[in-house]
Amino acid sequence: MDFAEVDCMMQLVVAPERVIPVSVRLSYHSWDPYSVHASFSVKGCAAVNWLFARDLLAEGMVRPSGLGDVRIWPGGAGQSGLVCLELSSPEGRALLTVPVEVVAPWLGRTYHLVPAGFEAASLDLDSGLSWLLGEVT
């Protein structure tokens, strides 16, 4: 198996005391070793897909991480055991939380597939270029 996926529920924080459950699929593929693919689904709405660095998620589990469109940090007071994920786009911002116990084991499986520091060795540049150019292999 060259991929790891987990389906989980995250909480979209819309107000301090109001959250909306969001179904999320986190995916990691050894052929794209630097990236985490996240597909967010809310009942009645089209899925929203995001791509961000696996290392950003790993670092954000232990300390605030990220400066751009994706920021991740461990939950603070009243949120211990949670990971906070903030996504920003021209259309707006979203703050989501997810239990560490859901993300940590899955993240560990991704590092089992491709250990830290070995990402470049997992890249198949020829296949990737062929795919980008629309060539049949």
TAHU-V106453 format. One record per helix or strand. SS is the DSSP state (h for helix, s for strand). FROM is the first residue (numbers start at 1). LEN is the number of residues. If there is no record, write none. Layout:
ss=SS from=FROM len=LEN
ss=SS from=FROM len=LEN
//
This chain:
ss=s from=3 len=13
ss=s from=18 len=12
ss=h from=30 len=3
ss=s from=35 len=7
ss=s from=48 len=6
ss=h from=54 len=7
ss=s from=65 len=1
ss=s from=70 len=5
ss=s from=82 len=8
ss=s from=92 len=8
ss=h from=100 len=14
ss=h from=119 len=4
ss=h from=125 len=8
//
